[in-house]
Amino acid sequence: MDYLRDEPFYDEPVLSPTVNLELIRQLIALVEQEDLAELVVTQGAMTILVRGRSYRPPALVNPFPPVTLPPAETAPVATTETEESPAPTIAVSEERLFHITAPLTGVFYSRPRPDAPPFVTVGSEVEPGQVVALVEAMKFFNEVRSEVRGIVREILAKDQQLVKHGDTLMVLERLD
């Protein structure tokens, strides 16, 4: 039978015959010697990429550029939230309230994109596991999820506000 051999199959070279191992070693030595961040070499259909110790991935672009709203648009929203928020929280017993807190220190965002509606508003009903906000830290956007079923009674954090780990972002009235 053809597939049975006397020698074990792992004695065969793992690399294809077109890969020049010595060339790869020389490229690695060159990157280390010259302290290069990255070296790309293409030979025919083969491309070799060697990254040195000084390589840093490119910075991610913030999908939320700073947005400045005219004062006329900002004032009514703040007034509406202020008028709606205290009344329900006074009527609700403290044990029915649930505080959603910042999972880490970063910048608070109430919407997925600057041109999108907010994840939740005062009066919104939320389910466990539902995304209610984002906190950006080191160019990574971390989802903030509700742990309980409830109604949003107050949103304390403002868009693009720096929040610290443990800060209350919003208050829910439990429905379960």
MDTraj code that builds the backbone (N, CA, C; nanometers):
import mdtraj as md
import numpy as np

residues = "MET ASP TYR LEU ARG ASP GLU PRO PHE TYR ASP GLU PRO VAL LEU SER PRO THR VAL ASN LEU GLU LEU ILE ARG GLN LEU ILE ALA LEU VAL GLU GLN GLU ASP LEU ALA GLU LEU VAL VAL THR GLN GLY ALA MET THR ILE LEU VAL ARG GLY ARG SER TYR ARG PRO PRO ALA LEU VAL ASN PRO PHE PRO PRO VAL THR LEU PRO PRO ALA GLU THR ALA PRO VAL ALA THR THR GLU THR GLU GLU SER PRO ALA PRO THR ILE ALA VAL SER GLU GLU ARG LEU PHE HIS ILE THR ALA PRO LEU THR GLY VAL PHE TYR SER ARG PRO ARG PRO ASP ALA PRO PRO PHE VAL THR VAL GLY SER GLU VAL GLU PRO GLY GLN VAL VAL ALA LEU VAL GLU ALA MET LYS PHE PHE ASN GLU VAL ARG SER GLU VAL ARG GLY ILE VAL ARG GLU ILE LEU ALA LYS ASP GLN GLN LEU VAL LYS HIS GLY ASP THR LEU MET VAL LEU GLU ARG LEU ASP".split()
xyz = np.array([
    [0.0826, -0.1179, 0.0000],
    [0.0000, 0.0000, 0.0000],
    [0.0868, 0.1240, 0.0000],
    [0.0412, 0.2185, -0.0770],
    [0.1167, 0.3405, -0.0989],
    [0.1242, 0.4310, 0.0237],
    [0.0206, 0.4366, 0.1046],
    [0.0180, 0.5316, 0.2146],
    [0.0955, 0.4853, 0.3370],
    [0.1391, 0.3614, 0.3410],
    [0.2203, 0.3150, 0.4518],
    [0.3674, 0.3365, 0.4182],
    [0.4408, 0.3939, 0.5106],
    [0.5826, 0.4197, 0.4878],
    [0.6636, 0.3636, 0.6035],
    [0.7895, 0.3410, 0.5756],
    [0.8770, 0.2953, 0.6823],
    [0.9161, 0.4103, 0.7737],
    [0.9349, 0.5307, 0.7163],
    [0.9757, 0.6461, 0.7963],
    [0.8514, 0.7198, 0.8442],
    [0.8594, 0.7823, 0.9620],
    [0.7451, 0.8616, 1.0089],
    [0.7273, 0.9852, 0.9214],
    [0.6011, 1.0292, 0.9069],
    [0.5713, 1.1399, 0.8176],
    [0.6249, 1.2734, 0.8689],
    [0.6497, 1.2881, 0.9969],
    [0.6951, 1.4151, 1.0511],
    [0.8418, 1.4431, 1.0222],
    [0.9139, 1.3499, 0.9603],
    [1.0512, 1.3761, 0.9201],
    [1.0566, 1.4614, 0.7936],
    [0.9429, 1.4725, 0.7248],
    [0.9392, 1.5531, 0.6036],
    [0.9378, 1.7009, 0.6415],
    [0.9919, 1.7865, 0.5577],
    [0.9903, 1.9292, 0.5892],
    [0.8476, 1.9818, 0.5943],
    [0.8193, 2.0648, 0.6939],
    [0.6867, 2.1203, 0.7128],
    [0.6635, 2.2356, 0.6149],
    [0.7686, 2.3121, 0.5846],
    [0.7557, 2.4267, 0.4962],
    [0.7487, 2.3819, 0.3514],
    [0.6764, 2.4577, 0.2695],
    [0.6700, 2.4238, 0.1283],
    [0.8065, 2.4527, 0.0656],
    [0.8369, 2.3926, -0.0468],
    [0.9684, 2.4119, -0.1075],
    [0.9924, 2.5559, -0.1527],
    [0.8884, 2.6382, -0.1678],
    [0.9087, 2.7744, -0.2150],
    [0.9474, 2.8701, -0.1025],
    [0.9302, 2.8301, 0.0222],
    [0.9652, 2.9163, 0.1348],
    [1.1131, 2.8979, 0.1674],
    [1.1859, 3.0064, 0.1682],
    [1.3280, 3.0039, 0.1974],
    [1.3455, 3.0428, 0.3446],
    [1.3700, 2.9446, 0.4285],
    [1.3832, 2.9663, 0.5718],
    [1.4988, 3.0608, 0.6034],
    [1.6059, 3.0515, 0.5286],
    [1.7217, 3.1392, 0.5509],
    [1.6848, 3.2851, 0.5230],
    [1.6051, 3.3080, 0.4199],
    [1.5595, 3.4442, 0.3898],
    [1.4775, 3.5001, 0.5065],
    [1.3905, 3.4194, 0.5620],
    [1.3089, 3.4639, 0.6758],
    [1.3985, 3.4990, 0.7939],
    [1.4987, 3.4166, 0.8211],
    [1.5922, 3.4452, 0.9311],
    [1.6661, 3.5775, 0.9074],
    [1.7081, 3.6012, 0.7830],
    [1.7778, 3.7260, 0.7506],
    [1.6861, 3.8468, 0.7666],
    [1.5614, 3.8320, 0.7280],
    [1.4662, 3.9425, 0.7430],
    [1.4410, 3.9742, 0.8905],
    [1.4288, 3.8722, 0.9725],
    [1.4097, 3.8928, 1.1162],
    [1.5314, 3.9626, 1.1753],
    [1.6512, 3.9182, 1.1368],
    [1.7744, 3.9814, 1.1857],
    [1.7817, 4.1272, 1.1420],
    [1.7411, 4.1561, 1.0193],
    [1.7416, 4.2932, 0.9680],
    [1.6458, 4.3820, 1.0482],
    [1.5272, 4.3315, 1.0761],
    [1.4291, 4.4088, 1.1539],
    [1.4834, 4.4372, 1.2933],
    [1.5443, 4.3383, 1.3569],
    [1.6010, 4.3571, 1.4906],
    [1.7208, 4.4518, 1.4881],
    [1.8107, 4.4330, 1.3913],
    [1.9331, 4.5134, 1.3828],
    [1.9009, 4.6601, 1.3560],
    [1.8073, 4.6871, 1.2665],
    [1.7744, 4.8245, 1.2287],
    [1.6609, 4.8824, 1.3121],
    [1.6093, 4.8042, 1.4074],
    [1.4990, 4.8466, 1.4950],
    [1.3806, 4.8966, 1.4120],
    [1.3420, 4.8165, 1.3124],
    [1.2300, 4.8520, 1.2264],
    [1.0988, 4.8140, 1.2936],
    [0.9953, 4.8902, 1.2662],
    [0.8633, 4.8583, 1.3189],
    [0.8015, 4.7444, 1.2386],
    [0.8169, 4.7518, 1.1055],
    [0.7530, 4.6531, 1.0209],
    [0.8281, 4.6431, 0.8885],
    [0.8362, 4.5204, 0.8353],
    [0.9007, 4.4976, 0.7071],
    [0.8125, 4.4013, 0.6280],
    [0.7793, 4.4394, 0.5058],
    [0.6974, 4.3551, 0.4188],
    [0.7781, 4.3269, 0.2922],
    [0.7925, 4.1982, 0.2593],
    [0.8650, 4.1568, 0.1406],
    [0.7729, 4.0655, 0.0603],
    [0.7602, 4.0947, -0.0692],
    [0.6763, 4.0127, -0.1564],
    [0.7639, 3.9545, -0.2662],
    [0.7525, 3.8225, -0.2824],
    [0.8231, 3.7507, -0.3884],
    [0.7208, 3.6634, -0.4586],
    [0.6834, 3.7039, -0.5791],
    [0.5828, 3.6265, -0.6516],
    [0.4507, 3.6290, -0.5775],
    [0.3974, 3.5098, -0.5470],
    [0.2694, 3.4996, -0.4773],
    [0.2869, 3.4985, -0.3256],
    [0.4113, 3.5003, -0.2787],
    [0.4372, 3.4916, -0.1359],
    [0.4693, 3.6300, -0.0786],
    [0.4089, 3.6622, 0.0358],
    [0.4372, 3.7865, 0.1072],
    [0.4797, 3.7508, 0.2482],
    [0.5891, 3.8108, 0.2926],
    [0.6404, 3.7891, 0.4280],
    [0.6280, 3.9212, 0.5029],
    [0.5664, 3.9161, 0.6205],
    [0.5496, 4.0331, 0.7057],
    [0.6222, 4.0062, 0.8373],
    [0.7178, 4.0938, 0.8706],
    [0.7929, 4.0806, 0.9958],
    [0.7718, 4.2095, 1.0738],
    [0.7248, 4.1961, 1.1980],
    [0.7041, 4.3131, 1.2841],
    [0.8051, 4.3104, 1.3975],
    [0.8669, 4.4255, 1.4169],
    [0.9673, 4.4376, 1.5215],
    [0.9075, 4.4783, 1.6553],
    [0.9943, 4.4931, 1.7528],
    [0.9505, 4.5294, 1.8876],
    [0.8904, 4.6691, 1.8936],
    [0.9298, 4.7558, 1.8031],
    [0.8804, 4.8930, 1.8052],
    [0.7478, 4.9078, 1.7301],
    [0.6909, 4.7971, 1.6804],
    [0.5645, 4.8046, 1.6073],
    [0.4515, 4.8431, 1.7020],
    [0.3708, 4.9383, 1.6610],
    [0.2512, 4.9785, 1.7338],
    [0.1363, 4.9771, 1.6336],
    [0.0253, 4.9103, 1.6677],
    [-0.0873, 4.9103, 1.5751],
    [-0.1376, 5.0522, 1.5527],
    [-0.1911, 5.0796, 1.4349],
    [-0.2408, 5.2149, 1.4097],
    [-0.3539, 5.2491, 1.5052],
    [-0.3596, 5.3754, 1.5454],
    [-0.4633, 5.4205, 1.6375],
    [-0.5990, 5.4132, 1.5684],
    [-0.6983, 5.3725, 1.6446],
    [-0.8331, 5.3664, 1.5914],
    [-0.8921, 5.5064, 1.5859],
    [-0.9722, 5.5299, 1.4859],
    [-1.0369, 5.6595, 1.4713],
    [-1.1621, 5.6605, 1.5578],
    [-1.1818, 5.7659, 1.6355],
    [-1.2987, 5.7780, 1.7215],
    [-1.4217, 5.7989, 1.6339],
    [-1.5195, 5.7034, 1.6359],
    [-1.6380, 5.7207, 1.5529],
    [-1.7318, 5.8275, 1.6076],
    [-1.7013, 5.8821, 1.7253],
    [-1.7834, 5.9847, 1.7868],
    [-1.7064, 6.1155, 1.7920],
    [-1.6978, 6.1875, 1.6814],
    [-1.6273, 6.3154, 1.6878],
    [-1.7031, 6.4092, 1.7806],
    [-1.6318, 6.5010, 1.8465],
    [-1.6997, 6.5929, 1.9371],
    [-1.8101, 6.6687, 1.8645],
    [-1.9258, 6.6708, 1.9264],
    [-2.0407, 6.7379, 1.8687],
    [-2.0795, 6.8529, 1.9594],
    [-2.0953, 6.9710, 1.9020],
    [-2.1391, 7.0867, 1.9782],
    [-2.2796, 7.1220, 1.9320],
    [-2.3748, 7.1127, 2.0246],
    [-2.5118, 7.1455, 1.9916],
    [-2.5393, 7.2909, 2.0249],
    [-2.6235, 7.3561, 1.9464],
    [-2.6590, 7.4943, 1.9790],
    [-2.7325, 7.4987, 2.1129],
    [-2.7156, 7.6043, 2.1899],
    [-2.7802, 7.6131, 2.3212],
    [-2.9312, 7.5965, 2.3152],
    [-2.9964, 7.6390, 2.2075],
    [-3.1412, 7.6279, 2.1972],
    [-3.1857, 7.4822, 2.1988],
    [-3.1073, 7.3923, 2.1404],
    [-3.1434, 7.2508, 2.1396],
    [-3.1107, 7.1831, 2.2717],
    [-3.0063, 7.2259, 2.3375],
    [-2.9629, 7.1627, 2.4606],
    [-3.0555, 7.1955, 2.5764],
    [-3.0986, 7.3198, 2.5870],
    [-3.1784, 7.3635, 2.7012],
    [-3.3095, 7.2870, 2.7160],
    [-3.3915, 7.2709, 2.6106],
    [-3.5167, 7.1988, 2.6296],
    [-3.4967, 7.0544, 2.6724],
    [-3.3946, 6.9870, 2.6196],
    [-3.3703, 6.8483, 2.6570],
    [-3.3369, 6.8394, 2.8045],
    [-3.2478, 6.9271, 2.8507],
    [-3.2095, 6.9248, 2.9918],
    [-3.3294, 6.9567, 3.0791],
    [-3.4132, 7.0524, 3.0402],
    [-3.5299, 7.0899, 3.1183],
    [-3.6292, 6.9746, 3.1236],
    [-3.6489, 6.9075, 3.0110],
    [-3.7427, 6.7963, 3.0058],
    [-3.6961, 6.6838, 3.0976],
    [-3.5688, 6.6482, 3.0912],
    [-3.5177, 6.5418, 3.1773],
    [-3.5284, 6.5812, 3.3230],
    [-3.4993, 6.7066, 3.3555],
    [-3.5032, 6.7517, 3.4939],
    [-3.6459, 6.7480, 3.5453],
    [-3.7428, 6.7873, 3.4630],
    [-3.8810, 6.7879, 3.5070],
    [-3.9341, 6.6464, 3.5222],
    [-3.9007, 6.5558, 3.4301],
    [-3.9531, 6.4203, 3.4347],
    [-3.8845, 6.3343, 3.5398],
    [-3.7547, 6.3501, 3.5556],
    [-3.6777, 6.2593, 3.6389],
    [-3.7140, 6.2620, 3.7867],
    [-3.7146, 6.3770, 3.8556],
    [-3.7362, 6.3732, 3.9993],
    [-3.8727, 6.3209, 4.0396],
    [-3.9780, 6.3533, 3.9667],
    [-4.1115, 6.3132, 4.0070],
    [-4.1248, 6.1614, 4.0214],
    [-4.0855, 6.0796, 3.9201],
    [-4.0993, 5.9360, 3.9365],
    [-4.0082, 5.8794, 4.0448],
    [-3.8875, 5.9320, 4.0618],
    [-3.7981, 5.8743, 4.1611],
    [-3.8461, 5.9023, 4.3021],
    [-3.9187, 6.0123, 4.3238],
    [-3.9718, 6.0420, 4.4572],
    [-4.0838, 5.9443, 4.4898],
    [-4.1671, 5.9101, 4.3902],
    [-4.2806, 5.8226, 4.4120],
    [-4.2401, 5.6752, 4.4267],
    [-4.1203, 5.6386, 4.3860],
    [-4.0762, 5.4999, 4.3884],
    [-3.9944, 5.4749, 4.5152],
    [-4.0208, 5.3620, 4.5824],
    [-3.9431, 5.3303, 4.7026],
    [-3.7989, 5.2987, 4.6647],
    [-3.7078, 5.3284, 4.7538],
    [-3.5638, 5.3148, 4.7280],
    [-3.5251, 5.1707, 4.6922],
    [-3.5923, 5.0703, 4.7505],
    [-3.5535, 4.9319, 4.7218],
    [-3.5935, 4.8872, 4.5813],
    [-3.6832, 4.9594, 4.5147],
    [-3.7218, 4.9267, 4.3772],
    [-3.6295, 4.9906, 4.2749],
    [-3.5374, 5.0761, 4.3200],
    [-3.4462, 5.1438, 4.2282],
    [-3.3197, 5.0609, 4.2075],
    [-3.2705, 5.0640, 4.0840],
    [-3.1465, 4.9945, 4.0502],
    [-3.0549, 5.0947, 3.9817],
    [-2.9317, 5.1050, 4.0303],
    [-2.8341, 5.1995, 3.9752],
    [-2.7427, 5.1266, 3.8773],
    [-2.7412, 5.1720, 3.7517],
    [-2.6462, 5.1190, 3.6532],
    [-2.5205, 5.2036, 3.6660],
    [-2.4077, 5.1384, 3.6916],
    [-2.2826, 5.2098, 3.7166],
    [-2.1830, 5.1870, 3.6041],
    [-2.0852, 5.2759, 3.5962],
    [-1.9806, 5.2659, 3.4941],
    [-1.8916, 5.1456, 3.5249],
    [-1.8715, 5.0561, 3.4261],
    [-1.7876, 4.9389, 3.4489],
    [-1.6384, 4.9719, 3.4530],
    [-1.6015, 5.0900, 3.4005],
    [-1.4617, 5.1326, 3.3986],
    [-1.4585, 5.2845, 3.3793],
    [-1.3426, 5.3425, 3.3988],
    [-1.3260, 5.4859, 3.3778],
    [-1.3140, 5.5126, 3.2285],
    [-1.3890, 5.6109, 3.1796],
    [-1.3850, 5.6434, 3.0379],
    [-1.4843, 5.7527, 3.0050],
    [-1.5151, 5.7663, 2.8775],
    [-1.6064, 5.8697, 2.8292],
    [-1.7420, 5.8049, 2.8001],
    [-1.8482, 5.8642, 2.8545],
    [-1.9848, 5.8134, 2.8421],
    [-2.0465, 5.8577, 2.7098],
    [-2.1146, 5.7636, 2.6422],
    [-2.1905, 5.7943, 2.5214],
    [-2.3280, 5.7299, 2.5338],
    [-2.4328, 5.8066, 2.5064],
    [-2.5690, 5.7555, 2.5186],
    [-2.6208, 5.6962, 2.3879],
    [-2.5426, 5.7071, 2.2810],
    [-2.5881, 5.6610, 2.1494],
    [-2.4746, 5.5889, 2.0771],
    [-2.5094, 5.4986, 1.9839],
    [-2.4058, 5.4232, 1.9130],
    [-2.3247, 5.5068, 1.8146],
    [-2.3863, 5.6102, 1.7570],
    [-2.3201, 5.7021, 1.6640],
    [-2.3754, 5.8412, 1.6914],
    [-2.3004, 5.9442, 1.6549],
    [-2.3492, 6.0799, 1.6812],
    [-2.4827, 6.1113, 1.6141],
    [-2.5099, 6.0494, 1.4989],
    [-2.6342, 6.0789, 1.4277],
    [-2.7462, 5.9806, 1.4607],
    [-2.7248, 5.8892, 1.5547],
    [-2.8236, 5.7878, 1.5903],
    [-2.9010, 5.8304, 1.7155],
    [-3.0209, 5.7752, 1.7332],
    [-3.0950, 5.8057, 1.8563],
    [-3.0272, 5.7396, 1.9755],
    [-3.0527, 5.7899, 2.0974],
    [-2.9914, 5.7301, 2.2160],
    [-3.0401, 5.5861, 2.2371],
    [-2.9575, 5.5069, 2.3054],
    [-2.9959, 5.3695, 2.3372],
    [-3.1257, 5.3702, 2.4170],
    [-3.1333, 5.4561, 2.5205],
    [-3.2518, 5.4676, 2.6052],
    [-3.2742, 5.6138, 2.6420],
    [-3.3964, 5.6465, 2.6786],
    [-3.4303, 5.7794, 2.7298],
    [-3.5088, 5.7597, 2.8586],
    [-3.5318, 5.8692, 2.9314],
    [-3.6119, 5.8605, 3.0529],
    [-3.7499, 5.8086, 3.0138],
    [-3.7950, 5.7044, 3.0829],
    [-3.9242, 5.6429, 3.0527],
    [-3.9124, 5.5172, 2.9689],
    [-3.7951, 5.4898, 2.9105],
    [-3.7756, 5.3695, 2.8289],
    [-3.7796, 5.2454, 2.9162],
    [-3.8387, 5.1394, 2.8637],
    [-3.8368, 5.0116, 2.9331],
    [-3.7169, 4.9322, 2.8827],
    [-3.6401, 4.8728, 2.9732],
    [-3.5215, 4.7958, 2.9347],
    [-3.5320, 4.6538, 2.9878],
    [-3.4664, 4.5648, 2.9187],
    [-3.4624, 4.4231, 2.9546],
    [-3.3219, 4.3865, 3.0027],
    [-3.3071, 4.2804, 3.0798],
    [-3.1727, 4.2373, 3.1198],
    [-3.0871, 4.2074, 2.9973],
    [-2.9642, 4.2578, 2.9975],
    [-2.8711, 4.2357, 2.8871],
    [-2.8808, 4.3385, 2.7762],
    [-2.9785, 4.4279, 2.7831],
    [-2.9940, 4.5306, 2.6797],
    [-2.8871, 4.6370, 2.6948],
    [-2.8283, 4.6797, 2.5828],
    [-2.7274, 4.7854, 2.5842],
    [-2.7976, 4.9184, 2.6125],
    [-2.7498, 4.9910, 2.7139],
    [-2.8102, 5.1187, 2.7511],
    [-2.7158, 5.2356, 2.7279],
    [-2.5864, 5.2085, 2.7081],
    [-2.4877, 5.3150, 2.6874],
    [-2.3558, 5.2527, 2.6448],
    [-2.2581, 5.3399, 2.6135],
    [-2.1213, 5.2983, 2.5836],
    [-2.0269, 5.3777, 2.6720],
    [-1.9162, 5.3149, 2.7122],
    [-1.8075, 5.3855, 2.7806],
    [-1.6813, 5.3569, 2.7007],
    [-1.6193, 5.4642, 2.6510],
    [-1.4993, 5.4508, 2.5693],
    [-1.3762, 5.4697, 2.6570],
    [-1.2865, 5.3737, 2.6482],
    [-1.1596, 5.3821, 2.7206],
    [-1.0504, 5.3302, 2.6282],
    [-0.9466, 5.4081, 2.6097],
    [-0.8325, 5.3708, 2.5273],
    [-0.8756, 5.3276, 2.3872],
    [-0.9665, 5.4041, 2.3276],
    [-1.0147, 5.3837, 2.1908],
    [-1.0990, 5.2577, 2.1737],
    [-1.1411, 5.1952, 2.2826],
    [-1.2303, 5.0802, 2.2771],
    [-1.3638, 5.1193, 2.3374],
    [-1.4716, 5.0827, 2.2703],
    [-1.6051, 5.1155, 2.3169],
    [-1.6634, 4.9943, 2.3874],
    [-1.6900, 5.0101, 2.5168],
    [-1.7424, 4.9030, 2.5995],
    [-1.8914, 4.9234, 2.6196],
    [-1.9694, 4.8194, 2.5915],
    [-2.1138, 4.8290, 2.6092],
    [-2.1490, 4.8254, 2.7573],
    [-2.2427, 4.9100, 2.7957],
    [-2.2988, 4.9070, 2.9304],
    [-2.4361, 4.8443, 2.9156],
    [-2.4583, 4.7343, 2.9857],
    [-2.5836, 4.6592, 2.9727],
    [-2.6612, 4.6633, 3.1034],
    [-2.7920, 4.6592, 3.0908],
    [-2.8783, 4.6543, 3.2078],
    [-2.8732, 4.5135, 3.2667],
    [-2.8746, 4.5070, 3.3972],
    [-2.8749, 4.3766, 3.4637],
    [-3.0151, 4.3352, 3.5046],
    [-3.1102, 4.4292, 3.4981],
    [-3.2463, 4.4017, 3.5437],
    [-3.3467, 4.4530, 3.4407],
    [-3.4713, 4.4065, 3.4542],
    [-3.5821, 4.4592, 3.3751],
    [-3.6357, 4.5803, 3.4496],
    [-3.6528, 4.6912, 3.3778],
    [-3.7009, 4.8093, 3.4466],
    [-3.7304, 4.9243, 3.3524],
    [-3.7654, 5.0382, 3.4145],
    [-3.7945, 5.1611, 3.3412],
    [-3.6903, 5.2650, 3.3811],
    [-3.6327, 5.3311, 3.2807],
    [-3.5316, 5.4339, 3.3078],
    [-3.6019, 5.5520, 3.3735],
    [-3.5582, 5.5863, 3.4947],
    [-3.6174, 5.6979, 3.5688],
    [-3.5287, 5.8221, 3.5675],
    [-3.3968, 5.8021, 3.5522],
    [-3.3056, 5.9165, 3.5525],
    [-3.1773, 5.8783, 3.4803],
    [-3.1270, 5.9687, 3.3972],
    [-2.9976, 5.9507, 3.3312],
    [-2.9068, 6.0597, 3.3862],
    [-2.8080, 6.0181, 3.4652],
    [-2.7218, 6.1131, 3.5351],
    [-2.6035, 6.1578, 3.4505],
    [-2.5490, 6.0686, 3.3697],
    [-2.4310, 6.1011, 3.2890],
    [-2.4739, 6.1719, 3.1613],
    [-2.3927, 6.2635, 3.1165],
    [-2.4173, 6.3374, 2.9928],
    [-2.3227, 6.2860, 2.8844],
    [-2.3634, 6.3004, 2.7580],
    [-2.2786, 6.2575, 2.6470],
    [-2.1407, 6.3217, 2.6541],
    [-2.0393, 6.2402, 2.6273],
    [-1.8983, 6.2800, 2.6238],
    [-1.8470, 6.3276, 2.7593],
    [-1.9144, 6.2872, 2.8656],
    [-1.8705, 6.3200, 3.0009],
    [-1.7754, 6.2109, 3.0495],
    [-1.6690, 6.2515, 3.1171],
    [-1.5770, 6.1545, 3.1764],
    [-1.6439, 6.0949, 3.2992],
    [-1.6526, 5.9631, 3.3022],
    [-1.7098, 5.8932, 3.4173],
    [-1.6033, 5.8019, 3.4759],
    [-1.6118, 5.7809, 3.6044],
    [-1.5164, 5.6941, 3.6724],
    [-1.5821, 5.5609, 3.7040],
    [-1.4998, 5.4601, 3.7212],
    [-1.5488, 5.3272, 3.7573],
    [-1.6383, 5.3383, 3.8802],
    [-1.7600, 5.2870, 3.8692],
    [-1.8519, 5.2876, 3.9826],
    [-1.9471, 5.4062, 3.9853],
    [-1.9247, 5.5086, 3.9026],
    [-2.0179, 5.6222, 3.8979],
    [-2.1535, 5.5741, 3.8481],
    [-2.2608, 5.6274, 3.9061],
    [-2.3947, 5.5933, 3.8602],
    [-2.4219, 5.6651, 3.7290],
    [-2.4557, 5.5880, 3.6264],
    [-2.4857, 5.6432, 3.4950],
    [-2.6345, 5.6719, 3.4793],
    [-2.7165, 5.5780, 3.5283],
    [-2.8617, 5.5957, 3.5208],
    [-2.9289, 5.5150, 3.6290],
    [-3.0535, 5.5524, 3.6591],
    [-3.1311, 5.4867, 3.7636],
    [-3.2541, 5.4236, 3.6984],
    [-3.2780, 5.2973, 3.7308],
    [-3.3948, 5.2243, 3.6797],
    [-3.4902, 5.1930, 3.7938],
    [-3.6184, 5.1884, 3.7603],
    [-3.7180, 5.1341, 3.8522],
    [-3.7382, 4.9899, 3.8124],
    [-3.7137, 4.8988, 3.9058],
    [-3.7256, 4.7545, 3.8762],
    [-3.8706, 4.7199, 3.8443],
    [-3.8878, 4.6317, 3.7455],
    [-4.0196, 4.5798, 3.7127],
    [-4.0361, 4.4343, 3.7549],
    [-3.9293, 4.3707, 3.7966],
    [-3.9396, 4.2299, 3.8374],
    [-3.9265, 4.2146, 3.9863],
])
top = md.Topology()
chain = top.add_chain()
for i, resn in enumerate(residues, 1):
    res = top.add_residue(resn, chain, resSeq=i)
    for name in ("N", "CA", "C"):
        top.add_atom(name, md.element.get_by_symbol(name[0]), res)
traj = md.Trajectory(xyz[None], top)
